[in-house]
Amino acid sequence: MEYKLDAFEVIELMQPKIKKLLYQTAASNREDLEQELNLLIIESVGKIKLNDMPSFSDLVSHIEI
């Protein structure tokens, strides 16, 4: 099963945390910083390859001695 990670879904899920952290920044910089963070999320999500990730059982088998 192929799963495509949607950058806008990720941004939406992280929006409350982003908004909370933006209050640690000067009000004049918040909008710019929010845009930069959203851009970084979009770029990062594009780099993630979910199909190459091992399954949970594969991970467990590598851990077991």
N, C-alpha and C positions, 0 to 999 in steps of 0.2 A: 504494500500500500504506500503510495507516494503522498506525502503531506507537504504542502506549500505554506511556509510561514509568511504571514501578511504583516508587513512593516507597520501599516496603519492600525492593525489590531494591537500590536505590541505598544505602539505609542498611546493608544487609548487605555490600555491596561496600566501603563506606567504614569499616566497623566497626574493622578493624585499625588504620587511621590515626587514627581518633577515640580508640581506647583508648590508643594510643601518646602522643597529644598530651595526654590527660587526666592523665598522670603529671607534667605541668608545673604542675598545679593542686594546691592543698591537698586532702588526702584527704577532708576534710569537705564539699568543694564538688563533687567529681567526679560524683556521681550526678545532682545538679541540672543541672550543666553538660551532661552527656551527654543528659539529657532535653531540654534547650533546643536542643542541636544537632540532635537527631533531629526535633524539631518544626520547626526552620528548614528542614531538608532536605525534609520533607513539604510545607511551604508553598511552597518554591522549585520543587519538581518539579511542583506543580500549576500554576505559572505558565508553564512551558516548553511551547511549542507546536511539536512536532516536525514537524507537517505543513506549517508555514510556512517551514521551513528549505530553502534552495536545495540542489540536488544538487551533488556534487563538480564535475561538468562545468560547471555554471552558474557556480560560483565561479571555476574556471579561466578561463572565457571572460571574466569581468569583470576578471581580473588581466592577461590578455594585452593587449599594446599593438598 
